[in-house]
Amino acid sequence: MTGRARVLLAAALLAAGPGLAGAQDAPDEGRELLGDAETGQKALRQYACTTCHVVPGIVGASVHVGPPLEGMATRRYIAGVLPNRPENMIRWLMDPQEVDPLSAMPDLGVTPEHARDIAAYLYGLD
């Protein structure tokens, strides 16, 4: 399935209602996959995430092309495509272009360990 087809499928599932595509799943499921939030905050700086995103607790640029990352734990979807679960967040952080080739989110070479740590930090944001 192409990235465009995945985006269209996700949009259709979103419109169909919360019972599809794991939309009822909470990010709390799979928390054992997550790493260390403090290390995740450092990794967010290392990968310069604040160049494109407002990230609570981290000072960054004043012009942002990506969405603010506050409240990630309460969002239903990651990038409007993936149900918001830890394994999907880790997948997205490691290879956003594989998930959605049309995304502006670049592949930053985030390691699996850093992805788990960053996800732990993001899920701790209110």
A tleap script that builds the chain and sets N, CA, C and O, in Angstrom:
source leaprc.protein.ff14SB
mol = sequence {
  NMET THR GLY ARG ALA ARG VAL LEU LEU ALA
  ALA ALA LEU LEU ALA ALA GLY PRO GLY LEU
  ALA GLY ALA GLN ASP ALA PRO ASP GLU GLY
  ARG GLU LEU LEU GLY ASP ALA GLU THR GLY
  GLN LYS ALA LEU ARG GLN TYR ALA CYS THR
  THR CYS HIE VAL VAL PRO GLY ILE VAL GLY
  ALA SER VAL HIE VAL GLY PRO PRO LEU GLU
  GLY MET ALA THR ARG ARG TYR ILE ALA GLY
  VAL LEU PRO ASN ARG PRO GLU ASN MET ILE
  ARG TRP LEU MET ASP PRO GLN GLU VAL ASP
  PRO LEU SER ALA MET PRO ASP LEU GLY VAL
  THR PRO GLU HIE ALA ARG ASP ILE ALA ALA
  TYR LEU TYR GLY LEU CASP
}
set mol.1.N position { 0.846 -1.163 0.000 }
set mol.1.CA position { 0.000 0.000 0.000 }
set mol.1.C position { 0.894 1.228 0.000 }
set mol.1.O position { 1.844 1.298 0.780 }
set mol.2.N position { 0.611 2.186 -0.850 }
set mol.2.CA position { 1.401 3.409 -0.925 }
set mol.2.C position { 1.112 4.291 0.276 }
set mol.2.O position { 0.112 4.114 0.972 }
set mol.3.N position { 2.000 5.240 0.506 }
set mol.3.CA position { 1.806 6.170 1.614 }
set mol.3.C position { 0.530 6.968 1.449 }
set mol.3.O position { -0.184 7.210 2.422 }
set mol.4.N position { 0.236 7.383 0.210 }
set mol.4.CA position { -0.989 8.149 -0.065 }
set mol.4.C position { -2.222 7.295 0.237 }
set mol.4.O position { -3.196 7.780 0.813 }
set mol.5.N position { -2.172 6.022 -0.156 }
set mol.5.CA position { -3.305 5.122 0.110 }
set mol.5.C position { -3.500 4.942 1.604 }
set mol.5.O position { -4.634 4.880 2.079 }
set mol.6.N position { -2.397 4.856 2.358 }
set mol.6.CA position { -2.494 4.722 3.809 }
set mol.6.C position { -3.139 5.948 4.435 }
set mol.6.O position { -3.960 5.838 5.345 }
set mol.7.N position { -2.755 7.121 3.934 }
set mol.7.CA position { -3.325 8.358 4.459 }
set mol.7.C position { -4.824 8.395 4.180 }
set mol.7.O position { -5.613 8.744 5.058 }
set mol.8.N position { -5.220 8.035 2.960 }
set mol.8.CA position { -6.636 8.023 2.611 }
set mol.8.C position { -7.405 6.998 3.432 }
set mol.8.O position { -8.520 7.266 3.881 }
set mol.9.N position { -6.809 5.821 3.631 }
set mol.9.CA position { -7.450 4.797 4.440 }
set mol.9.C position { -7.626 5.290 5.871 }
set mol.9.O position { -8.692 5.127 6.464 }
set mol.10.N position { -6.577 5.892 6.423 }
set mol.10.CA position { -6.655 6.410 7.793 }
set mol.10.C position { -7.728 7.487 7.898 }
set mol.10.O position { -8.468 7.525 8.882 }
set mol.11.N position { -7.823 8.358 6.906 }
set mol.11.CA position { -8.847 9.404 6.923 }
set mol.11.C position { -10.243 8.784 6.878 }
set mol.11.O position { -11.150 9.230 7.582 }
set mol.12.N position { -10.408 7.765 6.056 }
set mol.12.CA position { -11.703 7.100 5.959 }
set mol.12.C position { -12.064 6.424 7.274 }
set mol.12.O position { -13.211 6.492 7.716 }
set mol.13.N position { -11.090 5.772 7.899 }
set mol.13.CA position { -11.347 5.112 9.181 }
set mol.13.C position { -11.665 6.131 10.271 }
set mol.13.O position { -12.521 5.900 11.125 }
set mol.14.N position { -10.968 7.252 10.226 }
set mol.14.CA position { -11.224 8.308 11.189 }
set mol.14.C position { -12.659 8.809 11.052 }
set mol.14.O position { -13.359 9.004 12.046 }
set mol.15.N position { -13.083 9.013 9.815 }
set mol.15.CA position { -14.433 9.497 9.564 }
set mol.15.C position { -15.488 8.457 9.938 }
set mol.15.O position { -16.610 8.809 10.300 }
set mol.16.N position { -15.124 7.176 9.850 }
set mol.16.CA position { -16.084 6.106 10.113 }
set mol.16.C position { -16.433 5.987 11.589 }
set mol.16.O position { -17.509 5.496 11.930 }
set mol.17.N position { -15.555 6.423 12.454 }
set mol.17.CA position { -15.901 6.376 13.873 }
set mol.17.C position { -14.819 5.769 14.724 }
set mol.17.O position { -13.866 5.188 14.205 }
set mol.18.N position { -14.957 5.898 16.039 }
set mol.18.CA position { -13.908 5.504 16.968 }
set mol.18.C position { -13.714 4.010 17.131 }
set mol.18.O position { -12.711 3.603 17.718 }
set mol.19.N position { -14.598 3.185 16.656 }
set mol.19.CA position { -14.457 1.748 16.852 }
set mol.19.C position { -13.532 1.085 15.857 }
set mol.19.O position { -13.293 -0.118 15.962 }
set mol.20.N position { -13.006 1.817 14.900 }
set mol.20.CA position { -12.178 1.232 13.853 }
set mol.20.C position { -10.724 1.636 14.010 }
set mol.20.O position { -10.400 2.630 14.660 }
set mol.21.N position { -9.858 0.843 13.400 }
set mol.21.CA position { -8.420 1.148 13.323 }
set mol.21.C position { -7.771 1.350 14.678 }
set mol.21.O position { -6.772 2.062 14.783 }
set mol.22.N position { -8.319 0.738 15.716 }
set mol.22.CA position { -7.708 0.860 17.032 }
set mol.22.C position { -7.907 2.218 17.665 }
set mol.22.O position { -7.214 2.558 18.623 }
set mol.23.N position { -8.838 3.003 17.152 }
set mol.23.CA position { -9.025 4.355 17.657 }
set mol.23.C position { -9.400 4.370 19.137 }
set mol.23.O position { -9.146 5.355 19.830 }
set mol.24.N position { -9.994 3.297 19.620 }
set mol.24.CA position { -10.366 3.262 21.025 }
set mol.24.C position { -9.168 2.950 21.923 }
set mol.24.O position { -9.247 3.107 23.141 }
set mol.25.N position { -8.073 2.514 21.331 }
set mol.25.CA position { -6.902 2.183 22.114 }
set mol.25.C position { -6.282 3.438 22.709 }
set mol.25.O position { -6.223 4.482 22.059 }
set mol.26.N position { -5.829 3.328 23.928 }
set mol.26.CA position { -5.170 4.446 24.598 }
set mol.26.C position { -3.667 4.262 24.538 }
set mol.26.O position { -3.184 3.132 24.456 }
set mol.27.N position { -2.912 5.368 24.579 }
set mol.27.CA position { -1.461 5.245 24.571 }
set mol.27.C position { -0.916 4.508 25.780 }
set mol.27.O position { 0.242 4.092 25.773 }
set mol.28.N position { -1.737 4.333 26.834 }
set mol.28.CA position { -1.272 3.609 28.016 }
set mol.28.C position { -0.948 2.159 27.688 }
set mol.28.O position { -0.085 1.550 28.322 }
set mol.29.N position { -1.645 1.604 26.690 }
set mol.29.CA position { -1.366 0.229 26.294 }
set mol.29.C position { 0.009 0.176 25.629 }
set mol.29.O position { 0.299 0.969 24.733 }
set mol.30.N position { 0.834 -0.738 26.057 }
set mol.30.CA position { 2.163 -0.868 25.471 }
set mol.30.C position { 3.204 0.012 26.128 }
set mol.30.O position { 4.304 0.162 25.595 }
set mol.31.N position { 2.887 0.601 27.277 }
set mol.31.CA position { 3.852 1.490 27.938 }
set mol.31.C position { 5.159 0.780 28.296 }
set mol.31.O position { 6.191 1.426 28.475 }
set mol.32.N position { 5.113 -0.543 28.399 }
set mol.32.CA position { 6.342 -1.279 28.719 }
set mol.32.C position { 7.385 -1.139 27.616 }
set mol.32.O position { 8.561 -1.430 27.836 }
set mol.33.N position { 6.966 -0.695 26.429 }
set mol.33.CA position { 7.886 -0.479 25.317 }
set mol.33.C position { 8.697 0.796 25.472 }
set mol.33.O position { 9.720 0.978 24.811 }
set mol.34.N position { 8.233 1.680 26.351 }
set mol.34.CA position { 8.827 3.004 26.449 }
set mol.34.C position { 10.123 2.991 27.244 }
set mol.34.O position { 10.376 2.110 28.065 }
set mol.35.N position { 10.930 4.002 26.965 }
set mol.35.CA position { 12.214 4.150 27.637 }
set mol.35.C position { 12.144 5.163 28.761 }
set mol.35.O position { 11.143 5.255 29.471 }
set mol.36.N position { 13.223 5.925 28.917 }
set mol.36.CA position { 13.383 6.890 29.998 }
set mol.36.C position { 13.032 8.296 29.506 }
set mol.36.O position { 13.638 8.796 28.559 }
set mol.37.N position { 12.055 8.926 30.150 }
set mol.37.CA position { 11.581 10.240 29.721 }
set mol.37.C position { 12.662 11.314 29.824 }
set mol.37.O position { 12.740 12.191 28.963 }
set mol.38.N position { 13.487 11.261 30.850 }
set mol.38.CA position { 14.544 12.268 31.007 }
set mol.38.C position { 15.546 12.166 29.853 }
set mol.38.O position { 15.969 13.180 29.298 }
set mol.39.N position { 15.912 10.954 29.506 }
set mol.39.CA position { 16.806 10.748 28.367 }
set mol.39.C position { 16.098 11.173 27.078 }
set mol.39.O position { 16.732 11.691 26.158 }
set mol.40.N position { 14.780 10.952 27.017 }
set mol.40.CA position { 13.999 11.362 25.855 }
set mol.40.C position { 14.021 12.860 25.650 }
set mol.40.O position { 14.093 13.333 24.516 }
set mol.41.N position { 13.960 13.616 26.742 }
set mol.41.CA position { 14.026 15.079 26.636 }
set mol.41.C position { 15.375 15.494 26.034 }
set mol.41.O position { 15.428 16.385 25.187 }
set mol.42.N position { 16.437 14.862 26.461 }
set mol.42.CA position { 17.764 15.154 25.909 }
set mol.42.C position { 17.835 14.770 24.435 }
set mol.42.O position { 18.418 15.490 23.625 }
set mol.43.N position { 17.242 13.640 24.097 }
set mol.43.CA position { 17.255 13.182 22.704 }
set mol.43.C position { 16.463 14.138 21.809 }
set mol.43.O position { 16.842 14.361 20.659 }
set mol.44.N position { 15.374 14.701 22.321 }
set mol.44.CA position { 14.609 15.690 21.547 }
set mol.44.C position { 15.498 16.877 21.186 }
set mol.44.O position { 15.394 17.421 20.087 }
set mol.45.N position { 16.356 17.272 22.096 }
set mol.45.CA position { 17.315 18.351 21.812 }
set mol.45.C position { 18.353 17.878 20.784 }
set mol.45.O position { 18.669 18.590 19.831 }
set mol.46.N position { 18.865 16.687 20.992 }
set mol.46.CA position { 19.905 16.137 20.109 }
set mol.46.C position { 19.426 16.071 18.661 }
set mol.46.O position { 20.176 16.399 17.742 }
set mol.47.N position { 18.178 15.647 18.459 }
set mol.47.CA position { 17.641 15.515 17.107 }
set mol.47.C position { 17.008 16.817 16.612 }
set mol.47.O position { 16.412 16.846 15.535 }
set mol.48.N position { 17.134 17.891 17.390 }
set mol.48.CA position { 16.658 19.225 17.020 }
set mol.48.C position { 15.169 19.256 16.690 }
set mol.48.O position { 14.745 19.951 15.767 }
set mol.49.N position { 14.385 18.504 17.445 }
set mol.49.CA position { 12.936 18.448 17.212 }
set mol.49.C position { 12.281 19.813 17.357 }
set mol.49.O position { 11.265 20.089 16.718 }
set mol.50.N position { 12.865 20.677 18.206 }
set mol.50.CA position { 12.276 21.994 18.434 }
set mol.50.C position { 12.510 22.941 17.260 }
set mol.50.O position { 12.029 24.074 17.282 }
set mol.51.N position { 13.224 22.505 16.259 }
set mol.51.CA position { 13.358 23.298 15.047 }
set mol.51.C position { 12.003 23.398 14.350 }
set mol.51.O position { 11.679 24.426 13.755 }
set mol.52.N position { 11.223 22.336 14.427 }
set mol.52.CA position { 9.923 22.283 13.745 }
set mol.52.C position { 8.725 22.231 14.696 }
set mol.52.O position { 7.607 22.541 14.286 }
set mol.53.N position { 8.935 21.848 15.942 }
set mol.53.CA position { 7.827 21.652 16.881 }
set mol.53.C position { 8.016 22.464 18.154 }
set mol.53.O position { 9.143 22.689 18.595 }
set mol.54.N position { 6.914 22.900 18.737 }
set mol.54.CA position { 6.927 23.421 20.102 }
set mol.54.C position { 6.843 22.196 20.999 }
set mol.54.O position { 5.917 21.392 20.891 }
set mol.55.N position { 7.826 22.066 21.886 }
set mol.55.CA position { 7.866 20.939 22.810 }
set mol.55.C position { 7.928 21.502 24.225 }
set mol.55.O position { 8.918 22.135 24.593 }
set mol.56.N position { 6.891 21.283 25.020 }
set mol.56.CA position { 6.914 21.791 26.392 }
set mol.56.C position { 8.160 21.318 27.138 }
set mol.56.O position { 8.527 20.143 27.098 }
set mol.57.N position { 8.790 22.261 27.815 }
set mol.57.CA position { 9.972 21.934 28.604 }
set mol.57.C position { 11.272 22.062 27.835 }
set mol.57.O position { 12.346 21.877 28.407 }
set mol.58.N position { 11.196 22.379 26.535 }
set mol.58.CA position { 12.409 22.504 25.728 }
set mol.58.C position { 12.330 23.804 24.934 }
set mol.58.O position { 11.356 24.042 24.219 }
set mol.59.N position { 13.352 24.640 25.061 }
set mol.59.CA position { 13.412 25.897 24.328 }
set mol.59.C position { 13.847 25.596 22.901 }
set mol.59.O position { 14.730 24.770 22.669 }
set mol.60.N position { 13.212 26.281 21.944 }
set mol.60.CA position { 13.564 26.052 20.552 }
set mol.60.C position { 13.265 27.259 19.696 }
set mol.60.O position { 13.086 28.367 20.201 }
set mol.61.N position { 13.212 27.037 18.397 }
set mol.61.CA position { 12.956 28.085 17.424 }
set mol.61.C position { 11.560 28.676 17.624 }
set mol.61.O position { 10.699 28.066 18.258 }
set mol.62.N position { 11.354 29.874 17.073 }
set mol.62.CA position { 10.056 30.529 17.223 }
set mol.62.C position { 9.150 30.327 16.002 }
set mol.62.O position { 7.976 30.694 16.050 }
set mol.63.N position { 9.660 29.763 14.930 }
set mol.63.CA position { 8.857 29.465 13.754 }
set mol.63.C position { 8.793 27.946 13.629 }
set mol.63.O position { 9.821 27.270 13.606 }
set mol.64.N position { 7.574 27.422 13.549 }
set mol.64.CA position { 7.418 25.971 13.556 }
set mol.64.C position { 6.583 25.510 12.372 }
set mol.64.O position { 5.547 26.100 12.064 }
set mol.65.N position { 7.038 24.459 11.714 }
set mol.65.CA position { 6.282 23.886 10.598 }
set mol.65.C position { 5.502 22.662 11.028 }
set mol.65.O position { 4.553 22.262 10.352 }
set mol.66.N position { 5.884 22.067 12.132 }
set mol.66.CA position { 5.182 20.899 12.647 }
set mol.66.C position { 4.242 21.302 13.768 }
set mol.66.O position { 4.347 22.406 14.303 }
set mol.67.N position { 3.326 20.418 14.125 }
set mol.67.CA position { 2.373 20.732 15.191 }
set mol.67.C position { 3.055 20.764 16.558 }
set mol.67.O position { 4.095 20.135 16.753 }
set mol.68.N position { 2.461 21.500 17.507 }
set mol.68.CA position { 2.987 21.451 18.869 }
set mol.68.C position { 2.808 20.030 19.415 }
set mol.68.O position { 1.856 19.336 19.057 }
set mol.69.N position { 3.718 19.613 20.270 }
set mol.69.CA position { 3.693 18.234 20.758 }
set mol.69.C position { 3.098 18.089 22.151 }
set mol.69.O position { 3.107 16.995 22.717 }
set mol.70.N position { 2.579 19.184 22.713 }
set mol.70.CA position { 1.929 19.063 24.015 }
set mol.70.C position { 0.675 18.209 23.874 }
set mol.70.O position { 0.014 18.214 22.835 }
set mol.71.N position { 0.366 17.485 24.925 }
set mol.71.CA position { -0.842 16.668 24.934 }
set mol.71.C position { -0.785 15.417 24.071 }
set mol.71.O position { -1.831 14.878 23.710 }
set mol.72.N position { 0.403 14.943 23.733 }
set mol.72.CA position { 0.502 13.753 22.874 }
set mol.72.C position { -0.223 12.552 23.467 }
set mol.72.O position { -0.800 11.754 22.729 }
set mol.73.N position { -0.203 12.416 24.761 }
set mol.73.CA position { -0.830 11.248 25.393 }
set mol.73.C position { -2.332 11.222 25.195 }
set mol.73.O position { -2.942 10.155 25.267 }
set mol.74.N position { -2.941 12.365 24.948 }
set mol.74.CA position { -4.390 12.415 24.812 }
set mol.74.C position { -4.865 12.419 23.359 }
set mol.74.O position { -6.068 12.387 23.101 }
set mol.75.N position { -3.940 12.459 22.424 }
set mol.75.CA position { -4.331 12.466 21.009 }
set mol.75.C position { -4.706 11.065 20.554 }
set mol.75.O position { -4.146 10.077 21.028 }
set mol.76.N position { -5.642 10.990 19.647 }
set mol.76.CA position { -6.099 9.701 19.141 }
set mol.76.C position { -5.165 9.154 18.074 }
set mol.76.O position { -5.013 7.940 17.939 }
set mol.77.N position { -4.539 10.049 17.316 }
set mol.77.CA position { -3.697 9.612 16.202 }
set mol.77.C position { -2.353 10.312 16.226 }
set mol.77.O position { -2.215 11.420 16.743 }
set mol.78.N position { -1.382 9.650 15.666 }
set mol.78.CA position { -0.054 10.211 15.455 }
set mol.78.C position { 0.006 10.602 13.985 }
set mol.78.O position { -0.199 9.769 13.102 }
set mol.79.N position { 0.287 11.874 13.732 }
set mol.79.CA position { 0.386 12.394 12.365 }
set mol.79.C position { -0.898 12.185 11.569 }
set mol.79.O position { -0.871 12.178 10.339 }
set mol.80.N position { -2.009 12.017 12.255 }
set mol.80.CA position { -3.279 11.820 11.586 }
set mol.80.C position { -3.412 10.485 10.882 }
set mol.80.O position { -4.376 10.264 10.149 }
set mol.81.N position { -2.453 9.589 11.097 }
set mol.81.CA position { -2.409 8.336 10.348 }
set mol.81.C position { -2.429 7.102 11.245 }
set mol.81.O position { -3.167 6.155 10.978 }
set mol.82.N position { -1.639 7.106 12.288 }
set mol.82.CA position { -1.471 5.927 13.137 }
set mol.82.C position { -2.246 6.067 14.440 }
set mol.82.O position { -2.213 7.134 15.054 }
set mol.83.N position { -2.942 5.022 14.880 }
set mol.83.CA position { -3.543 5.068 16.208 }
set mol.83.C position { -2.446 5.360 17.243 }
set mol.83.O position { -1.347 4.813 17.165 }
set mol.84.N position { -2.754 6.209 18.187 }
set mol.84.CA position { -1.763 6.659 19.159 }
set mol.84.C position { -1.494 5.582 20.204 }
set mol.84.O position { -2.142 5.523 21.250 }
set mol.85.N position { -0.526 4.742 19.890 }
set mol.85.CA position { -0.054 3.693 20.790 }
set mol.85.C position { 1.471 3.749 20.792 }
set mol.85.O position { 2.071 4.156 19.798 }
set mol.86.N position { 2.099 3.352 21.882 }
set mol.86.CA position { 3.559 3.438 21.970 }
set mol.86.C position { 4.309 2.793 20.802 }
set mol.86.O position { 5.272 3.369 20.297 }
set mol.87.N position { 3.883 1.611 20.371 }
set mol.87.CA position { 4.617 0.967 19.278 }
set mol.87.C position { 4.520 1.778 17.984 }
set mol.87.O position { 5.450 1.774 17.177 }
set mol.88.N position { 3.400 2.469 17.787 }
set mol.88.CA position { 3.260 3.312 16.603 }
set mol.88.C position { 4.071 4.594 16.725 }
set mol.88.O position { 4.638 5.067 15.741 }
set mol.89.N position { 4.130 5.159 17.930 }
set mol.89.CA position { 4.943 6.358 18.146 }
set mol.89.C position { 6.411 6.044 17.871 }
set mol.89.O position { 7.103 6.817 17.209 }
set mol.90.N position { 6.875 4.920 18.378 }
set mol.90.CA position { 8.270 4.518 18.159 }
set mol.90.C position { 8.523 4.318 16.671 }
set mol.90.O position { 9.536 4.780 16.147 }
set mol.91.N position { 7.621 3.641 15.994 }
set mol.91.CA position { 7.744 3.425 14.543 }
set mol.91.C position { 7.799 4.761 13.805 }
set mol.91.O position { 8.647 4.952 12.933 }
set mol.92.N position { 6.903 5.682 14.148 }
set mol.92.CA position { 6.846 6.995 13.509 }
set mol.92.C position { 8.151 7.764 13.720 }
set mol.92.O position { 8.695 8.333 12.773 }
set mol.93.N position { 8.653 7.786 14.947 }
set mol.93.CA position { 9.874 8.523 15.242 }
set mol.93.C position { 11.076 7.969 14.482 }
set mol.93.O position { 11.952 8.724 14.060 }
set mol.94.N position { 11.115 6.660 14.312 }
set mol.94.CA position { 12.252 6.033 13.640 }
set mol.94.C position { 12.198 6.166 12.122 }
set mol.94.O position { 13.241 6.279 11.477 }
set mol.95.N position { 10.997 6.155 11.542 }
set mol.95.CA position { 10.916 6.174 10.084 }
set mol.95.C position { 9.608 6.793 9.602 }
set mol.95.O position { 8.749 6.089 9.072 }
set mol.96.N position { 9.449 8.102 9.782 }
set mol.96.CA position { 8.192 8.746 9.399 }
set mol.96.C position { 7.908 8.644 7.899 }
set mol.96.O position { 6.746 8.584 7.497 }
set mol.97.N position { 8.926 8.625 7.091 }
set mol.97.CA position { 8.724 8.552 5.644 }
set mol.97.C position { 8.206 7.191 5.204 }
set mol.97.O position { 7.522 7.090 4.186 }
set mol.98.N position { 8.521 6.151 5.951 }
set mol.98.CA position { 7.981 4.824 5.638 }
set mol.98.C position { 6.492 4.785 5.969 }
set mol.98.O position { 5.707 4.159 5.257 }
set mol.99.N position { 6.113 5.451 7.042 }
set mol.99.CA position { 4.711 5.494 7.435 }
set mol.99.C position { 3.920 6.357 6.458 }
set mol.99.O position { 2.835 5.973 6.021 }
set mol.100.N position { 4.463 7.521 6.118 }
set mol.100.CA position { 3.780 8.448 5.211 }
set mol.100.C position { 4.815 9.198 4.383 }
set mol.100.O position { 5.358 10.207 4.833 }
set mol.101.N position { 5.090 8.711 3.178 }
set mol.101.CA position { 6.090 9.359 2.322 }
set mol.101.C position { 5.771 10.817 1.983 }
set mol.101.O position { 6.663 11.556 1.566 }
set mol.102.N position { 4.528 11.241 2.153 }
set mol.102.CA position { 4.149 12.619 1.863 }
set mol.102.C position { 4.314 13.549 3.058 }
set mol.102.O position { 4.070 14.751 2.955 }
set mol.103.N position { 4.725 12.994 4.182 }
set mol.103.CA position { 4.888 13.795 5.388 }
set mol.103.C position { 6.093 14.727 5.266 }
set mol.103.O position { 7.094 14.394 4.630 }
set mol.104.N position { 5.976 15.893 5.883 }
set mol.104.CA position { 7.104 16.815 5.949 }
set mol.104.C position { 8.100 16.396 7.029 }
set mol.104.O position { 9.208 16.929 7.096 }
set mol.105.N position { 7.706 15.447 7.867 }
set mol.105.CA position { 8.597 14.975 8.932 }
set mol.105.C position { 9.762 14.215 8.309 }
set mol.105.O position { 9.556 13.199 7.645 }
set mol.106.N position { 10.982 14.701 8.519 }
set mol.106.CA position { 12.135 14.024 7.924 }
set mol.106.C position { 12.559 12.796 8.726 }
set mol.106.O position { 12.247 12.672 9.911 }
set mol.107.N position { 13.261 11.910 8.069 }
set mol.107.CA position { 13.890 10.781 8.750 }
set mol.107.C position { 15.167 11.313 9.371 }
set mol.107.O position { 16.112 11.647 8.657 }
set mol.108.N position { 15.205 11.395 10.680 }
set mol.108.CA position { 16.340 11.966 11.392 }
set mol.108.C position { 17.331 10.917 11.869 }
set mol.108.O position { 18.306 11.243 12.546 }
set mol.109.N position { 17.088 9.659 11.520 }
set mol.109.CA position { 17.984 8.602 11.963 }
set mol.109.C position { 17.856 8.298 13.440 }
set mol.109.O position { 18.832 7.914 14.084 }
set mol.110.N position { 16.663 8.467 13.982 }
set mol.110.CA position { 16.427 8.204 15.408 }
set mol.110.C position { 16.614 6.714 15.672 }
set mol.110.O position { 16.016 5.872 15.002 }
set mol.111.N position { 17.444 6.406 16.649 }
set mol.111.CA position { 17.713 5.016 17.001 }
set mol.111.C position { 16.516 4.422 17.737 }
set mol.111.O position { 15.706 5.168 18.287 }
set mol.112.N position { 16.387 3.101 17.760 }
set mol.112.CA position { 15.274 2.487 18.512 }
set mol.112.C position { 15.269 2.906 19.984 }
set mol.112.O position { 14.210 3.186 20.545 }
set mol.113.N position { 16.436 2.948 20.605 }
set mol.113.CA position { 16.506 3.341 22.018 }
set mol.113.C position { 16.050 4.778 22.208 }
set mol.113.O position { 15.264 5.064 23.111 }
set mol.114.N position { 16.536 5.685 21.367 }
set mol.114.CA position { 16.115 7.080 21.478 }
set mol.114.C position { 14.630 7.234 21.178 }
set mol.114.O position { 13.956 8.045 21.814 }
set mol.115.N position { 14.112 6.477 20.230 }
set mol.115.CA position { 12.676 6.541 19.912 }
set mol.115.C position { 11.849 6.155 21.131 }
set mol.115.O position { 10.837 6.794 21.418 }
set mol.116.N position { 12.265 5.120 21.849 }
set mol.116.CA position { 11.545 4.709 23.064 }
set mol.116.C position { 11.621 5.804 24.133 }
set mol.116.O position { 10.636 6.082 24.818 }
set mol.117.N position { 12.802 6.424 24.267 }
set mol.117.CA position { 12.977 7.487 25.257 }
set mol.117.C position { 12.162 8.729 24.891 }
set mol.117.O position { 11.504 9.317 25.750 }
set mol.118.N position { 12.206 9.124 23.624 }
set mol.118.CA position { 11.434 10.288 23.178 }
set mol.118.C position { 9.949 10.029 23.367 }
set mol.118.O position { 9.221 10.908 23.828 }
set mol.119.N position { 9.492 8.836 23.017 }
set mol.119.CA position { 8.084 8.497 23.205 }
set mol.119.C position { 7.703 8.590 24.674 }
set mol.119.O position { 6.628 9.092 25.003 }
set mol.120.N position { 8.566 8.117 25.558 }
set mol.120.CA position { 8.292 8.204 27.000 }
set mol.120.C position { 8.137 9.670 27.419 }
set mol.120.O position { 7.241 9.994 28.199 }
set mol.121.N position { 8.987 10.547 26.918 }
set mol.121.CA position { 8.869 11.972 27.240 }
set mol.121.C position { 7.573 12.556 26.690 }
set mol.121.O position { 6.851 13.255 27.401 }
set mol.122.N position { 7.278 12.267 25.420 }
set mol.122.CA position { 6.076 12.820 24.787 }
set mol.122.C position { 4.801 12.347 25.477 }
set mol.122.O position { 3.855 13.121 25.626 }
set mol.123.N position { 4.766 11.082 25.899 }
set mol.123.CA position { 3.572 10.583 26.575 }
set mol.123.C position { 3.425 11.143 27.989 }
set mol.123.O position { 2.362 11.023 28.598 }
set mol.124.N position { 4.469 11.744 28.501 }
set mol.124.CA position { 4.388 12.373 29.811 }
set mol.124.C position { 3.936 13.828 29.762 }
set mol.124.O position { 3.735 14.450 30.805 }
set mol.125.N position { 3.776 14.371 28.568 }
set mol.125.CA position { 3.350 15.765 28.426 }
set mol.125.C position { 1.841 15.890 28.592 }
set mol.125.O position { 1.084 15.032 28.138 }
set mol.126.N position { 1.419 16.951 29.238 }
set mol.126.CA position { -0.022 17.217 29.402 }
set mol.126.C position { -0.515 18.086 28.279 }
set mol.126.O position { -1.698 18.424 28.234 }
savepdb mol mol.pdb
quit
